[in-house]
């Protein structure tokens, strides 16, 4: 049996901050016990970016 490379995809979304907040809310539901730590970290980093985006948008 040969090793098959795993392909990971990243979505880049250009949208209003409120849309990013909605996407983040949907991602948090998927952040359960069966999630790979790297996925959890990616969601946290996205959350940090969204929070920064929201603060900048309020200025």
PDB file of N, CA, C, O and CB in Angstrom:
ATOM      1  N   UNK A   1       0.845  -1.176   0.000  1.00  0.00           N
ATOM      2  CA  UNK A   1       0.000   0.000   0.000  1.00  0.00           C
ATOM      3  C   UNK A   1       0.891   1.239   0.000  1.00  0.00           C
ATOM      4  O   UNK A   1       1.806   1.341   0.816  1.00  0.00           O
ATOM      5  CB  UNK A   1      -0.962  -0.002   1.221  1.00  0.00           C
ATOM      6  N   UNK A   2       0.636   2.166  -0.892  1.00  0.00           N
ATOM      7  CA  UNK A   2       1.437   3.383  -0.975  1.00  0.00           C
ATOM      8  C   UNK A   2       0.753   4.501  -0.201  1.00  0.00           C
ATOM      9  O   UNK A   2      -0.467   4.526  -0.042  1.00  0.00           O
ATOM     10  CB  UNK A   2       1.658   3.797  -2.448  1.00  0.00           C
ATOM     11  N   UNK A   3       1.575   5.416   0.269  1.00  0.00           N
ATOM     12  CA  UNK A   3       1.037   6.579   0.983  1.00  0.00           C
ATOM     13  C   UNK A   3       0.447   7.550  -0.015  1.00  0.00           C
ATOM     14  O   UNK A   3       1.069   7.887  -1.023  1.00  0.00           O
ATOM     15  CB  UNK A   3       2.131   7.273   1.833  1.00  0.00           C
ATOM     16  N   UNK A   4      -0.755   7.991   0.278  1.00  0.00           N
ATOM     17  CA  UNK A   4      -1.437   8.972  -0.569  1.00  0.00           C
ATOM     18  C   UNK A   4      -1.346  10.318   0.136  1.00  0.00           C
ATOM     19  O   UNK A   4      -1.742  10.437   1.296  1.00  0.00           O
ATOM     20  CB  UNK A   4      -2.940   8.565  -0.846  1.00  0.00           C
ATOM     21  N   UNK A   5      -0.827  11.336  -0.555  1.00  0.00           N
ATOM     22  CA  UNK A   5      -0.723  12.646   0.096  1.00  0.00           C
ATOM     23  C   UNK A   5      -2.116  13.219   0.376  1.00  0.00           C
ATOM     24  O   UNK A   5      -3.043  13.067  -0.419  1.00  0.00           O
ATOM     25  CB  UNK A   5       0.092  13.626  -0.785  1.00  0.00           C
ATOM     26  N   UNK A   6      -2.230  13.870   1.509  1.00  0.00           N
ATOM     27  CA  UNK A   6      -3.481  14.513   1.880  1.00  0.00           C
ATOM     28  C   UNK A   6      -3.418  15.956   1.422  1.00  0.00           C
ATOM     29  O   UNK A   6      -2.465  16.674   1.723  1.00  0.00           O
ATOM     30  CB  UNK A   6      -3.743  14.418   3.413  1.00  0.00           C
ATOM     31  N   UNK A   7      -4.428  16.369   0.702  1.00  0.00           N
ATOM     32  CA  UNK A   7      -4.488  17.734   0.187  1.00  0.00           C
ATOM     33  C   UNK A   7      -5.412  18.546   1.086  1.00  0.00           C
ATOM     34  O   UNK A   7      -6.566  18.174   1.299  1.00  0.00           O
ATOM     35  CB  UNK A   7      -4.980  17.761  -1.298  1.00  0.00           C
ATOM     36  N   UNK A   8      -4.917  19.623   1.595  1.00  0.00           N
ATOM     37  CA  UNK A   8      -5.712  20.537   2.423  1.00  0.00           C
ATOM     38  C   UNK A   8      -6.023  21.778   1.598  1.00  0.00           C
ATOM     39  O   UNK A   8      -5.164  22.287   0.877  1.00  0.00           O
ATOM     40  CB  UNK A   8      -4.957  20.917   3.748  1.00  0.00           C
ATOM     41  N   UNK A   9      -7.216  22.245   1.705  1.00  0.00           N
ATOM     42  CA  UNK A   9      -7.627  23.442   0.975  1.00  0.00           C
ATOM     43  C   UNK A   9      -7.921  24.567   1.954  1.00  0.00           C
ATOM     44  O   UNK A   9      -8.433  24.339   3.050  1.00  0.00           O
ATOM     45  CB  UNK A   9      -8.864  23.153   0.095  1.00  0.00           C
ATOM     46  N   UNK A  10      -7.596  25.758   1.550  1.00  0.00           N
ATOM     47  CA  UNK A  10      -7.888  26.935   2.351  1.00  0.00           C
ATOM     48  C   UNK A  10      -8.756  27.861   1.530  1.00  0.00           C
ATOM     49  O   UNK A  10      -8.443  28.172   0.381  1.00  0.00           O
ATOM     50  CB  UNK A  10      -6.589  27.648   2.811  1.00  0.00           C
ATOM     51  N   UNK A  11      -9.834  28.294   2.119  1.00  0.00           N
ATOM     52  CA  UNK A  11     -10.730  29.227   1.440  1.00  0.00           C
ATOM     53  C   UNK A  11     -10.314  30.653   1.784  1.00  0.00           C
ATOM     54  O   UNK A  11     -10.106  30.989   2.950  1.00  0.00           O
ATOM     55  CB  UNK A  11     -12.214  28.970   1.838  1.00  0.00           C
ATOM     56  N   UNK A  12     -10.200  31.467   0.776  1.00  0.00           N
ATOM     57  CA  UNK A  12      -9.936  32.887   0.960  1.00  0.00           C
ATOM     58  C   UNK A  12     -11.215  33.609   0.585  1.00  0.00           C
ATOM     59  O   UNK A  12     -11.670  33.537  -0.557  1.00  0.00           O
ATOM     60  CB  UNK A  12      -8.708  33.382   0.097  1.00  0.00           C
ATOM     61  N   UNK A  13     -11.792  34.307   1.555  1.00  0.00           N
ATOM     62  CA  UNK A  13     -13.090  34.933   1.349  1.00  0.00           C
ATOM     63  C   UNK A  13     -12.951  36.437   1.505  1.00  0.00           C
ATOM     64  O   UNK A  13     -12.481  36.922   2.534  1.00  0.00           O
ATOM     65  CB  UNK A  13     -14.140  34.373   2.334  1.00  0.00           C
ATOM     66  N   UNK A  14     -13.362  37.168   0.482  1.00  0.00           N
ATOM     67  CA  UNK A  14     -13.430  38.618   0.562  1.00  0.00           C
ATOM     68  C   UNK A  14     -14.879  38.961   0.860  1.00  0.00           C
ATOM     69  O   UNK A  14     -15.759  38.785   0.017  1.00  0.00           O
ATOM     70  CB  UNK A  14     -12.920  39.311  -0.764  1.00  0.00           C
ATOM     71  N   UNK A  15     -15.114  39.450   2.060  1.00  0.00           N
ATOM     72  CA  UNK A  15     -16.491  39.718   2.476  1.00  0.00           C
ATOM     73  C   UNK A  15     -16.497  40.742   3.600  1.00  0.00           C
ATOM     74  O   UNK A  15     -15.455  41.104   4.147  1.00  0.00           O
ATOM     75  CB  UNK A  15     -17.198  38.416   2.925  1.00  0.00           C
ATOM     76  N   UNK A  16     -17.691  41.195   3.926  1.00  0.00           N
ATOM     77  CA  UNK A  16     -17.864  42.117   5.039  1.00  0.00           C
ATOM     78  C   UNK A  16     -17.506  41.408   6.346  1.00  0.00           C
ATOM     79  O   UNK A  16     -17.615  40.185   6.437  1.00  0.00           O
ATOM     80  CB  UNK A  16     -19.317  42.661   5.086  1.00  0.00           C
ATOM     81  N   UNK A  17     -17.082  42.164   7.348  1.00  0.00           N
ATOM     82  CA  UNK A  17     -16.724  41.547   8.634  1.00  0.00           C
ATOM     83  C   UNK A  17     -17.840  40.691   9.228  1.00  0.00           C
ATOM     84  O   UNK A  17     -17.555  39.670   9.855  1.00  0.00           O
ATOM     85  CB  UNK A  17     -16.347  42.620   9.623  1.00  0.00           C
ATOM     86  N   UNK A  18     -19.084  41.074   9.050  1.00  0.00           N
ATOM     87  CA  UNK A  18     -20.195  40.298   9.609  1.00  0.00           C
ATOM     88  C   UNK A  18     -20.271  38.908   8.965  1.00  0.00           C
ATOM     89  O   UNK A  18     -20.659  37.946   9.628  1.00  0.00           O
ATOM     90  CB  UNK A  18     -21.529  41.051   9.410  1.00  0.00           C
ATOM     91  N   UNK A  19     -19.915  38.793   7.710  1.00  0.00           N
ATOM     92  CA  UNK A  19     -19.910  37.490   7.028  1.00  0.00           C
ATOM     93  C   UNK A  19     -18.795  36.620   7.592  1.00  0.00           C
ATOM     94  O   UNK A  19     -18.986  35.421   7.794  1.00  0.00           O
ATOM     95  CB  UNK A  19     -19.735  37.666   5.492  1.00  0.00           C
ATOM     96  N   UNK A  20     -17.639  37.211   7.847  1.00  0.00           N
ATOM     97  CA  UNK A  20     -16.542  36.458   8.462  1.00  0.00           C
ATOM     98  C   UNK A  20     -16.962  35.956   9.844  1.00  0.00           C
ATOM     99  O   UNK A  20     -16.642  34.828  10.219  1.00  0.00           O
ATOM    100  CB  UNK A  20     -15.264  37.336   8.569  1.00  0.00           C
ATOM    101  N   UNK A  21     -17.672  36.783  10.593  1.00  0.00           N
ATOM    102  CA  UNK A  21     -18.146  36.382  11.924  1.00  0.00           C
ATOM    103  C   UNK A  21     -19.099  35.186  11.808  1.00  0.00           C
ATOM    104  O   UNK A  21     -19.040  34.267  12.626  1.00  0.00           O
ATOM    105  CB  UNK A  21     -18.855  37.572  12.634  1.00  0.00           C
ATOM    106  N   UNK A  22     -19.979  35.195  10.792  1.00  0.00           N
ATOM    107  CA  UNK A  22     -20.903  34.079  10.584  1.00  0.00           C
ATOM    108  C   UNK A  22     -20.141  32.799  10.212  1.00  0.00           C
ATOM    109  O   UNK A  22     -20.467  31.717  10.700  1.00  0.00           O
ATOM    110  CB  UNK A  22     -21.927  34.429   9.483  1.00  0.00           C
ATOM    111  N   UNK A  23     -19.133  32.925   9.354  1.00  0.00           N
ATOM    112  CA  UNK A  23     -18.313  31.761   8.990  1.00  0.00           C
ATOM    113  C   UNK A  23     -17.598  31.197  10.214  1.00  0.00           C
ATOM    114  O   UNK A  23     -17.508  29.981  10.387  1.00  0.00           O
ATOM    115  CB  UNK A  23     -17.283  32.141   7.906  1.00  0.00           C
ATOM    116  N   UNK A  24     -17.096  32.084  11.054  1.00  0.00           N
ATOM    117  CA  UNK A  24     -16.418  31.651  12.269  1.00  0.00           C
ATOM    118  C   UNK A  24     -17.382  30.909  13.194  1.00  0.00           C
ATOM    119  O   UNK A  24     -17.013  29.897  13.790  1.00  0.00           O
ATOM    120  CB  UNK A  24     -15.804  32.852  12.994  1.00  0.00           C
ATOM    121  N   UNK A  25     -18.597  31.401  13.315  1.00  0.00           N
ATOM    122  CA  UNK A  25     -19.597  30.743  14.163  1.00  0.00           C
ATOM    123  C   UNK A  25     -19.876  29.325  13.666  1.00  0.00           C
ATOM    124  O   UNK A  25     -20.053  28.409  14.470  1.00  0.00           O
ATOM    125  CB  UNK A  25     -20.906  31.563  14.192  1.00  0.00           C
ATOM    126  N   UNK A  26     -19.915  29.143  12.354  1.00  0.00           N
ATOM    127  CA  UNK A  26     -20.136  27.805  11.797  1.00  0.00           C
ATOM    128  C   UNK A  26     -18.933  26.903  12.038  1.00  0.00           C
ATOM    129  O   UNK A  26     -19.097  25.701  12.244  1.00  0.00           O
ATOM    130  CB  UNK A  26     -20.431  27.893  10.297  1.00  0.00           C
ATOM    131  N   UNK A  27     -17.729  27.462  12.014  1.00  0.00           N
ATOM    132  CA  UNK A  27     -16.515  26.679  12.260  1.00  0.00           C
ATOM    133  C   UNK A  27     -16.438  26.214  13.706  1.00  0.00           C
ATOM    134  O   UNK A  27     -15.951  25.114  13.968  1.00  0.00           O
ATOM    135  CB  UNK A  27     -15.273  27.498  11.911  1.00  0.00           C
ATOM    136  N   UNK A  28     -16.905  27.020  14.646  1.00  0.00           N
ATOM    137  CA  UNK A  28     -16.821  26.656  16.058  1.00  0.00           C
ATOM    138  C   UNK A  28     -17.634  25.405  16.355  1.00  0.00           C
ATOM    139  O   UNK A  28     -17.267  24.629  17.238  1.00  0.00           O
ATOM    140  CB  UNK A  28     -17.300  27.808  16.932  1.00  0.00           C
ATOM    141  N   UNK A  29     -18.714  25.197  15.645  1.00  0.00           N
ATOM    142  CA  UNK A  29     -19.521  23.994  15.828  1.00  0.00           C
ATOM    143  C   UNK A  29     -18.703  22.754  15.477  1.00  0.00           C
ATOM    144  O   UNK A  29     -18.891  21.697  16.078  1.00  0.00           O
ATOM    145  CB  UNK A  29     -20.800  24.060  14.965  1.00  0.00           C
ATOM    146  N   UNK A  30     -17.805  22.878  14.516  1.00  0.00           N
ATOM    147  CA  UNK A  30     -16.979  21.761  14.067  1.00  0.00           C
ATOM    148  C   UNK A  30     -15.754  21.545  14.953  1.00  0.00           C
ATOM    149  O   UNK A  30     -14.996  20.599  14.737  1.00  0.00           O
ATOM    150  CB  UNK A  30     -16.540  21.990  12.640  1.00  0.00           C
ATOM    151  N   UNK A  31     -15.553  22.401  15.933  1.00  0.00           N
ATOM    152  CA  UNK A  31     -14.361  22.348  16.777  1.00  0.00           C
ATOM    153  C   UNK A  31     -14.582  21.406  17.957  1.00  0.00           C
ATOM    154  O   UNK A  31     -14.385  21.791  19.109  1.00  0.00           O
ATOM    155  CB  UNK A  31     -13.992  23.756  17.279  1.00  0.00           C
ATOM    156  N   UNK A  32     -14.990  20.181  17.669  1.00  0.00           N
ATOM    157  CA  UNK A  32     -15.296  19.206  18.716  1.00  0.00           C
ATOM    158  C   UNK A  32     -14.122  18.325  19.069  1.00  0.00           C
ATOM    159  O   UNK A  32     -12.975  18.638  18.749  1.00  0.00           O
ATOM    160  CB  UNK A  32     -16.441  18.348  18.295  1.00  0.00           C
ATOM    161  N   UNK A  33     -14.413  17.232  19.725  1.00  0.00           N
ATOM    162  CA  UNK A  33     -13.383  16.327  20.235  1.00  0.00           C
ATOM    163  C   UNK A  33     -12.613  15.622  19.119  1.00  0.00           C
ATOM    164  O   UNK A  33     -11.446  15.281  19.313  1.00  0.00           O
ATOM    165  CB  UNK A  33     -14.013  15.297  21.144  1.00  0.00           C
ATOM    166  N   UNK A  34     -13.226  15.393  17.964  1.00  0.00           N
ATOM    167  CA  UNK A  34     -12.573  14.652  16.897  1.00  0.00           C
ATOM    168  C   UNK A  34     -11.735  15.498  15.964  1.00  0.00           C
ATOM    169  O   UNK A  34     -11.297  15.022  14.917  1.00  0.00           O
ATOM    170  CB  UNK A  34     -13.583  13.940  16.111  1.00  0.00           C
ATOM    171  N   UNK A  35     -11.509  16.741  16.328  1.00  0.00           N
ATOM    172  CA  UNK A  35     -10.782  17.658  15.451  1.00  0.00           C
ATOM    173  C   UNK A  35      -9.280  17.507  15.668  1.00  0.00           C
ATOM    174  O   UNK A  35      -8.811  17.368  16.798  1.00  0.00           O
ATOM    175  CB  UNK A  35     -11.220  19.121  15.701  1.00  0.00           C
ATOM    176  N   UNK A  36      -8.553  17.535  14.591  1.00  0.00           N
ATOM    177  CA  UNK A  36      -7.091  17.496  14.625  1.00  0.00           C
ATOM    178  C   UNK A  36      -6.589  18.812  15.218  1.00  0.00           C
ATOM    179  O   UNK A  36      -7.118  19.870  14.879  1.00  0.00           O
ATOM    180  CB  UNK A  36      -6.492  17.258  13.190  1.00  0.00           C
ATOM    181  N   UNK A  37      -5.579  18.776  16.097  1.00  0.00           N
ATOM    182  CA  UNK A  37      -5.091  20.006  16.727  1.00  0.00           C
ATOM    183  C   UNK A  37      -4.740  21.118  15.729  1.00  0.00           C
ATOM    184  O   UNK A  37      -4.957  22.294  16.020  1.00  0.00           O
ATOM    185  CB  UNK A  37      -3.880  19.691  17.562  1.00  0.00           C
ATOM    186  N   UNK A  38      -4.209  20.768  14.578  1.00  0.00           N
ATOM    187  CA  UNK A  38      -3.868  21.784  13.581  1.00  0.00           C
ATOM    188  C   UNK A  38      -5.115  22.499  13.075  1.00  0.00           C
ATOM    189  O   UNK A  38      -5.068  23.694  12.785  1.00  0.00           O
ATOM    190  CB  UNK A  38      -3.116  21.150  12.409  1.00  0.00           C
ATOM    191  N   UNK A  39      -6.225  21.779  12.966  1.00  0.00           N
ATOM    192  CA  UNK A  39      -7.473  22.403  12.540  1.00  0.00           C
ATOM    193  C   UNK A  39      -7.979  23.361  13.609  1.00  0.00           C
ATOM    194  O   UNK A  39      -8.472  24.448  13.306  1.00  0.00           O
ATOM    195  CB  UNK A  39      -8.535  21.336  12.234  1.00  0.00           C
ATOM    196  N   UNK A  40      -7.849  22.942  14.863  1.00  0.00           N
ATOM    197  CA  UNK A  40      -8.269  23.805  15.966  1.00  0.00           C
ATOM    198  C   UNK A  40      -7.429  25.086  15.985  1.00  0.00           C
ATOM    199  O   UNK A  40      -7.948  26.181  16.206  1.00  0.00           O
ATOM    200  CB  UNK A  40      -8.148  23.057  17.320  1.00  0.00           C
ATOM    201  N   UNK A  41      -6.127  24.930  15.751  1.00  0.00           N
ATOM    202  CA  UNK A  41      -5.232  26.088  15.727  1.00  0.00           C
ATOM    203  C   UNK A  41      -5.587  27.017  14.569  1.00  0.00           C
ATOM    204  O   UNK A  41      -5.589  28.237  14.729  1.00  0.00           O
ATOM    205  CB  UNK A  41      -3.763  25.636  15.617  1.00  0.00           C
ATOM    206  N   UNK A  42      -5.883  26.448  13.414  1.00  0.00           N
ATOM    207  CA  UNK A  42      -6.255  27.255  12.250  1.00  0.00           C
ATOM    208  C   UNK A  42      -7.520  28.057  12.528  1.00  0.00           C
ATOM    209  O   UNK A  42      -7.626  29.216  12.127  1.00  0.00           O
ATOM    210  CB  UNK A  42      -6.456  26.362  11.018  1.00  0.00           C
ATOM    211  N   UNK A  43      -8.492  27.429  13.223  1.00  0.00           N
ATOM    212  CA  UNK A  43      -9.720  28.142  13.552  1.00  0.00           C
ATOM    213  C   UNK A  43      -9.443  29.272  14.534  1.00  0.00           C
ATOM    214  O   UNK A  43     -10.011  30.357  14.408  1.00  0.00           O
ATOM    215  CB  UNK A  43     -10.759  27.180  14.132  1.00  0.00           C
ATOM    216  N   UNK A  44      -8.572  29.025  15.514  1.00  0.00           N
ATOM    217  CA  UNK A  44      -8.225  30.074  16.479  1.00  0.00           C
ATOM    218  C   UNK A  44      -7.530  31.248  15.789  1.00  0.00           C
ATOM    219  O   UNK A  44      -7.799  32.407  16.103  1.00  0.00           O
ATOM    220  CB  UNK A  44      -7.323  29.506  17.588  1.00  0.00           C
ATOM    221  N   UNK A  45      -6.639  30.942  14.851  1.00  0.00           N
ATOM    222  CA  UNK A  45      -5.951  32.010  14.122  1.00  0.00           C
ATOM    223  C   UNK A  45      -6.932  32.804  13.274  1.00  0.00           C
ATOM    224  O   UNK A  45      -6.832  34.028  13.182  1.00  0.00           O
ATOM    225  CB  UNK A  45      -4.839  31.430  13.239  1.00  0.00           C
ATOM    226  N   UNK A  46      -7.875  32.112  12.656  1.00  0.00           N
ATOM    227  CA  UNK A  46      -8.914  32.798  11.877  1.00  0.00           C
ATOM    228  C   UNK A  46      -9.754  33.677  12.801  1.00  0.00           C
ATOM    229  O   UNK A  46     -10.105  34.801  12.443  1.00  0.00           O
ATOM    230  CB  UNK A  46      -9.818  31.770  11.131  1.00  0.00           C
ATOM    231  N   UNK A  47     -10.077  33.162  13.996  1.00  0.00           N
ATOM    232  CA  UNK A  47     -10.850  33.946  14.958  1.00  0.00           C
ATOM    233  C   UNK A  47     -10.091  35.215  15.345  1.00  0.00           C
ATOM    234  O   UNK A  47     -10.689  36.286  15.449  1.00  0.00           O
ATOM    235  CB  UNK A  47     -11.163  33.106  16.213  1.00  0.00           C
ATOM    236  N   UNK A  48      -8.788  35.104  15.556  1.00  0.00           N
ATOM    237  CA  UNK A  48      -7.979  36.286  15.882  1.00  0.00           C
ATOM    238  C   UNK A  48      -8.016  37.301  14.749  1.00  0.00           C
ATOM    239  O   UNK A  48      -8.134  38.501  14.994  1.00  0.00           O
ATOM    240  CB  UNK A  48      -6.526  35.881  16.175  1.00  0.00           C
ATOM    241  N   UNK A  49      -7.916  36.826  13.507  1.00  0.00           N
ATOM    242  CA  UNK A  49      -7.973  37.743  12.362  1.00  0.00           C
ATOM    243  C   UNK A  49      -9.326  38.415  12.262  1.00  0.00           C
ATOM    244  O   UNK A  49      -9.412  39.612  11.989  1.00  0.00           O
ATOM    245  CB  UNK A  49      -7.670  37.003  11.065  1.00  0.00           C
ATOM    246  N   UNK A  50     -10.388  37.645  12.483  1.00  0.00           N
ATOM    247  CA  UNK A  50     -11.746  38.200  12.403  1.00  0.00           C
ATOM    248  C   UNK A  50     -11.940  39.237  13.505  1.00  0.00           C
ATOM    249  O   UNK A  50     -12.517  40.297  13.264  1.00  0.00           O
ATOM    250  CB  UNK A  50     -12.816  37.076  12.520  1.00  0.00           C
ATOM    251  N   UNK A  51     -11.464  38.938  14.707  1.00  0.00           N
ATOM    252  CA  UNK A  51     -11.599  39.907  15.803  1.00  0.00           C
ATOM    253  C   UNK A  51     -10.858  41.199  15.492  1.00  0.00           C
ATOM    254  O   UNK A  51     -11.365  42.286  15.770  1.00  0.00           O
ATOM    255  CB  UNK A  51     -11.076  39.309  17.115  1.00  0.00           C
ATOM    256  N   UNK A  52      -9.671  41.092  14.920  1.00  0.00           N
ATOM    257  CA  UNK A  52      -8.907  42.290  14.516  1.00  0.00           C
ATOM    258  C   UNK A  52      -9.651  43.039  13.429  1.00  0.00           C
ATOM    259  O   UNK A  52      -9.709  44.268  13.448  1.00  0.00           O
ATOM    260  CB  UNK A  52      -7.488  41.907  14.021  1.00  0.00           C
ATOM    261  N   UNK A  53     -10.218  42.316  12.489  1.00  0.00           N
ATOM    262  CA  UNK A  53     -10.992  42.928  11.405  1.00  0.00           C
ATOM    263  C   UNK A  53     -12.193  43.682  11.960  1.00  0.00           C
ATOM    264  O   UNK A  53     -12.504  44.780  11.498  1.00  0.00           O
ATOM    265  CB  UNK A  53     -11.456  41.859  10.401  1.00  0.00           C
ATOM    266  N   UNK A  54     -12.866  43.103  12.943  1.00  0.00           N
ATOM    267  CA  UNK A  54     -14.043  43.740  13.541  1.00  0.00           C
ATOM    268  C   UNK A  54     -13.660  45.024  14.269  1.00  0.00           C
ATOM    269  O   UNK A  54     -14.372  46.025  14.184  1.00  0.00           O
ATOM    270  CB  UNK A  54     -14.742  42.775  14.510  1.00  0.00           C
ATOM    271  N   UNK A  55     -12.537  44.996  14.986  1.00  0.00           N
ATOM    272  CA  UNK A  55     -12.072  46.195  15.699  1.00  0.00           C
ATOM    273  C   UNK A  55     -11.724  47.285  14.699  1.00  0.00           C
ATOM    274  O   UNK A  55     -12.086  48.444  14.900  1.00  0.00           O
ATOM    275  CB  UNK A  55     -10.844  45.872  16.593  1.00  0.00           C
ATOM    276  N   UNK A  56     -11.026  46.931  13.620  1.00  0.00           N
ATOM    277  CA  UNK A  56     -10.651  47.908  12.597  1.00  0.00           C
ATOM    278  C   UNK A  56     -11.887  48.474  11.897  1.00  0.00           C
ATOM    279  O   UNK A  56     -11.907  49.654  11.550  1.00  0.00           O
ATOM    280  CB  UNK A  56      -9.708  47.269  11.567  1.00  0.00           C
ATOM    281  N   UNK A  57     -12.904  47.662  11.688  1.00  0.00           N
ATOM    282  CA  UNK A  57     -14.113  48.100  11.001  1.00  0.00           C
ATOM    283  C   UNK A  57     -14.917  49.071  11.857  1.00  0.00           C
ATOM    284  O   UNK A  57     -15.639  49.919  11.331  1.00  0.00           O
ATOM    285  CB  UNK A  57     -14.973  46.899  10.626  1.00  0.00           C
ATOM    286  N   UNK A  58     -14.792  48.947  13.186  1.00  0.00           N
ATOM    287  CA  UNK A  58     -15.534  49.823  14.090  1.00  0.00           C
ATOM    288  C   UNK A  58     -14.905  51.198  14.198  1.00  0.00           C
ATOM    289  O   UNK A  58     -15.560  52.133  14.660  1.00  0.00           O
ATOM    290  CB  UNK A  58     -15.625  49.199  15.461  1.00  0.00           C
ATOM    291  N   UNK A  59     -13.678  51.349  13.793  1.00  0.00           N
ATOM    292  CA  UNK A  59     -12.980  52.641  13.890  1.00  0.00           C
ATOM    293  C   UNK A  59     -13.453  53.608  12.850  1.00  0.00           C
ATOM    294  O   UNK A  59     -12.969  54.739  12.792  1.00  0.00           O
ATOM    295  CB  UNK A  59     -11.490  52.455  13.758  1.00  0.00           C
TER     296      UNK A  59
END
